[in-house]
Amino acid sequence: MKLTVYKSTGSWYIVRDDTGKIFNARIKGKLKIGGITSTNPIAVGDIVEAEMENELEGTLTISAIEQRKNYITRTSPQNKHQHHIIASNLDQSLLFATLKDPKTSNGFIDRFLITSEAYHLPSIIVFNKTDIYGDKENDRFEELKELYEKIGYKVVRTSTISGEGIDEIKELLKDKVTLFSGHSGVGKSSFVNTIFPELGLKTQVVSDWSGKGLHTTTFAEMYDLPFGGKIIDTPGIRE
């Protein structure tokens, strides 16, 4: 049977079939994966083939991976000379940035956009927490909006407090598989909770002493949106 990988926790994977039924699956024996050199052979978003391993426990054995449409990687946390696939089979990426508490640097945004371009992944830039912006941040936003829109990127202002931009983002997410990314503390989990409150993702405040966010997501995980489409939430990337 063919299934989609929704979460990877190391040796076990949470997979779902076309009817929405969830199984635990693992790789057993030698899995033939041509040309894959990443530290993780299977990533969230992969379409896999699997057979029943234990009917009583509902566990499956993954026997093959379908060709990926695309994927995006980062440096492996264990080995800087290897890469780790964050997610695969994506339609777009959505980068959360903030201009205050914490401030996202231009360099961080540019590096993310370059990575997305390298993997043929269209990107949308979301400037979040606009409810705390003063005149300085609003002026800076207008500058950045003009800069990035000139080179073909969509730029959106959002706030989970005022509701600004929420409906626009929902429309952009509808019926697409979207990678959510951003450095820690930009309000990514709060945003997901706003559009999909049933999830109740953990959120954490920005560290007072450093002005940097604290990590709340430890594994990439896919969620089905109630209005159509899927999002893949990823661990906060360090600046």
C-alpha positions as CSV (number, residue, x, y, z in Angstrom):
1,M,0.0,0.0,0.0
2,K,1.0,3.6,-0.6
3,L,1.2,6.0,2.3
4,T,2.4,9.5,3.1
5,V,5.0,10.2,5.9
6,Y,3.7,12.7,8.4
7,K,6.4,12.5,11.1
8,S,9.8,10.9,11.6
9,T,11.1,10.3,15.1
10,G,14.3,8.5,14.2
11,S,13.8,4.8,13.6
12,W,9.9,5.0,13.5
13,Y,7.7,6.9,11.1
14,I,4.1,8.0,11.4
15,V,2.4,7.3,8.1
16,R,-1.1,7.8,6.7
17,D,-3.0,6.1,4.0
18,D,-5.6,7.6,1.5
19,T,-8.5,7.0,4.0
20,G,-6.7,8.9,6.8
21,K,-5.8,5.8,8.8
22,I,-2.5,6.2,10.7
23,F,0.2,3.6,11.2
24,N,3.6,3.3,12.7
25,A,6.2,2.2,10.2
26,R,9.9,1.4,10.0
27,I,12.6,0.4,7.6
28,K,13.6,-3.2,7.8
29,G,16.5,-4.7,6.0
30,K,18.2,-2.9,3.1
31,L,16.0,-0.3,1.5
32,K,17.1,0.6,-2.0
33,I,17.4,4.3,-2.3
34,G,19.2,5.5,-5.4
35,G,21.4,8.5,-5.0
36,I,20.3,9.6,-1.5
37,T,23.2,10.7,0.6
38,S,21.4,12.4,3.4
39,T,21.5,11.3,7.1
40,N,17.8,10.4,7.0
41,P,16.7,8.1,4.2
42,I,13.0,8.9,4.7
43,A,11.6,12.4,5.2
44,V,8.3,14.0,6.1
45,G,6.3,14.4,2.9
46,D,7.7,11.2,1.3
47,I,5.3,8.8,-0.4
48,V,6.3,5.3,0.6
49,E,5.2,1.7,-0.1
50,A,4.8,-0.6,2.9
51,E,3.6,-4.0,3.9
52,M,1.9,-5.0,7.2
53,E,4.4,-6.2,9.7
54,N,2.2,-6.8,12.8
55,E,-1.5,-6.6,12.3
56,L,-2.3,-6.7,16.0
57,E,-0.1,-3.6,16.7
58,G,-0.8,-2.0,13.3
59,T,2.9,-1.6,12.4
60,L,4.2,-1.6,8.8
61,T,7.5,-2.2,7.1
62,I,8.5,0.3,4.5
63,S,9.8,-1.3,1.3
64,A,10.2,1.5,-1.2
65,I,10.1,5.3,-1.6
66,E,8.5,7.0,-4.6
67,Q,10.6,9.5,-6.6
68,R,10.5,12.9,-4.9
69,K,9.1,15.9,-6.7
70,N,11.5,18.1,-4.7
71,Y,12.9,18.3,-1.2
72,I,14.8,20.8,1.0
73,T,17.7,20.1,3.2
74,R,19.8,21.6,6.0
75,T,23.2,20.7,7.4
76,S,22.9,17.6,9.6
77,P,22.9,18.4,13.3
78,Q,25.3,15.4,13.9
79,N,27.7,16.1,11.0
80,K,28.3,19.4,9.3
81,H,29.7,17.6,6.2
82,Q,26.4,15.8,5.6
83,H,22.9,17.0,4.9
84,H,19.5,16.2,6.5
85,I,16.3,16.3,4.4
86,I,13.8,18.5,6.2
87,A,10.8,17.7,4.0
88,S,9.9,16.6,0.5
89,N,7.1,16.9,-2.2
90,L,6.4,20.5,-1.4
91,D,4.4,23.1,-3.4
92,Q,5.8,26.2,-1.5
93,S,7.7,27.4,1.5
94,L,6.5,30.1,3.9
95,L,9.2,31.9,5.8
96,F,8.2,33.6,9.1
97,A,10.3,36.7,9.9
98,T,9.9,39.5,12.5
99,L,11.2,43.0,12.8
100,K,11.0,43.1,16.6
101,D,11.3,40.6,19.5
102,P,13.3,39.0,17.9
103,K,14.5,40.8,14.8
104,T,15.2,38.7,11.7
105,S,18.2,39.7,9.8
106,N,18.2,40.3,6.0
107,G,21.0,37.7,5.8
108,F,18.8,35.0,7.3
109,I,16.0,35.8,4.9
110,D,18.3,35.8,1.9
111,R,20.0,32.5,2.9
112,F,16.6,30.8,3.2
113,L,15.4,32.2,-0.2
114,I,18.6,31.0,-1.9
115,T,18.2,27.5,-0.3
116,S,14.5,27.4,-1.5
117,E,15.6,28.5,-5.0
118,A,18.3,25.8,-5.1
119,Y,15.6,23.2,-4.5
120,H,13.0,24.8,-6.9
121,L,10.7,25.8,-4.1
122,P,8.6,29.0,-4.4
123,S,8.7,31.1,-1.3
124,I,6.4,33.5,0.5
125,I,7.8,35.9,3.2
126,V,5.6,36.6,6.2
127,F,6.4,39.4,8.5
128,N,4.7,38.4,11.8
129,K,3.9,40.2,15.1
130,T,2.9,43.4,13.3
131,D,0.8,44.4,16.3
132,I,4.0,45.4,18.2
133,Y,5.6,47.3,15.3
134,G,6.2,51.1,15.8
135,D,6.9,53.7,13.1
136,K,10.5,52.5,12.7
137,E,9.4,48.8,12.1
138,N,6.6,49.9,9.8
139,D,9.0,52.0,7.7
140,R,11.5,49.1,7.6
141,F,8.7,46.7,6.5
142,E,7.8,48.9,3.6
143,E,11.4,49.0,2.5
144,L,11.8,45.2,2.6
145,K,8.4,44.7,1.0
146,E,9.5,46.8,-2.0
147,L,12.9,45.1,-2.1
148,Y,11.6,41.5,-2.2
149,E,8.5,42.1,-4.3
150,K,10.7,43.7,-7.0
151,I,12.5,40.4,-7.4
152,G,9.3,38.3,-7.5
153,Y,8.5,37.3,-3.9
154,K,5.1,37.7,-2.2
155,V,5.4,39.5,1.1
156,V,2.6,39.5,3.7
157,R,2.1,41.2,7.1
158,T,0.5,39.1,9.8
159,S,-0.5,39.3,13.5
160,T,-2.2,36.6,15.5
161,I,-3.3,39.3,18.0
162,S,-5.0,41.7,15.5
163,G,-5.8,39.1,12.9
164,E,-4.0,41.0,10.2
165,G,-3.1,38.9,7.1
166,I,-4.6,35.6,8.6
167,D,-7.3,35.2,5.9
168,E,-4.8,36.0,3.1
169,I,-2.4,33.3,4.3
170,K,-5.2,30.8,4.6
171,E,-6.0,31.4,1.0
172,L,-2.3,30.9,0.0
173,L,-2.2,27.6,1.9
174,K,-5.4,26.2,0.6
175,D,-4.9,22.8,-1.3
176,K,-1.1,23.1,-1.2
177,V,1.7,21.4,0.7
178,T,3.6,24.2,2.5
179,L,6.8,24.1,4.5
180,F,6.6,26.5,7.5
181,S,10.0,27.8,8.6
182,G,11.7,30.6,10.5
183,H,14.0,31.1,13.4
184,S,12.8,30.5,16.9
185,G,10.5,33.0,18.5
186,V,8.9,34.4,15.4
187,G,5.5,33.2,16.3
188,K,5.2,30.2,13.9
189,S,3.5,27.9,16.4
190,S,1.2,30.7,17.6
191,F,0.2,31.3,13.9
192,V,-0.5,27.5,13.3
193,N,-2.7,27.5,16.5
194,T,-4.6,30.5,15.1
195,I,-5.5,28.9,11.8
196,F,-5.8,25.4,13.3
197,P,-6.6,25.7,17.1
198,E,-7.3,21.9,17.5
199,L,-3.6,21.3,17.2
200,G,-2.6,23.2,20.3
201,L,1.1,23.4,19.4
202,K,3.5,24.4,22.1
203,T,4.6,28.0,22.1
204,Q,7.3,29.7,24.0
205,V,8.2,33.3,24.7
206,V,11.4,34.9,23.5
207,S,14.3,34.6,26.0
208,D,14.6,37.9,27.9
209,W,18.4,37.9,28.2
210,S,19.2,37.1,24.6
211,G,16.3,38.4,22.6
212,K,16.3,35.0,20.8
213,G,13.5,32.5,20.6
214,L,13.6,29.1,22.3
215,H,13.1,25.9,20.3
216,T,9.6,24.3,20.7
217,T,9.5,22.1,17.6
218,T,12.0,19.2,17.6
219,F,10.9,17.2,14.6
220,A,9.3,18.2,11.3
221,E,5.7,17.2,11.2
222,M,2.9,17.4,8.6
223,Y,-0.7,18.4,9.5
224,D,-3.8,18.4,7.4
225,L,-5.5,21.8,7.3
226,P,-9.3,21.8,7.9
227,F,-9.8,24.0,4.8
228,G,-7.7,21.9,2.5
229,G,-4.0,21.5,2.1
230,K,-1.2,20.5,4.4
231,I,1.5,22.3,6.3
232,I,4.9,20.9,7.4
233,D,6.0,22.6,10.6
234,T,9.8,22.5,11.1
235,P,12.2,23.1,14.0
236,G,13.2,26.7,14.5
237,I,16.3,27.5,12.5
238,R,19.1,29.3,14.4
239,E,20.0,32.7,12.9
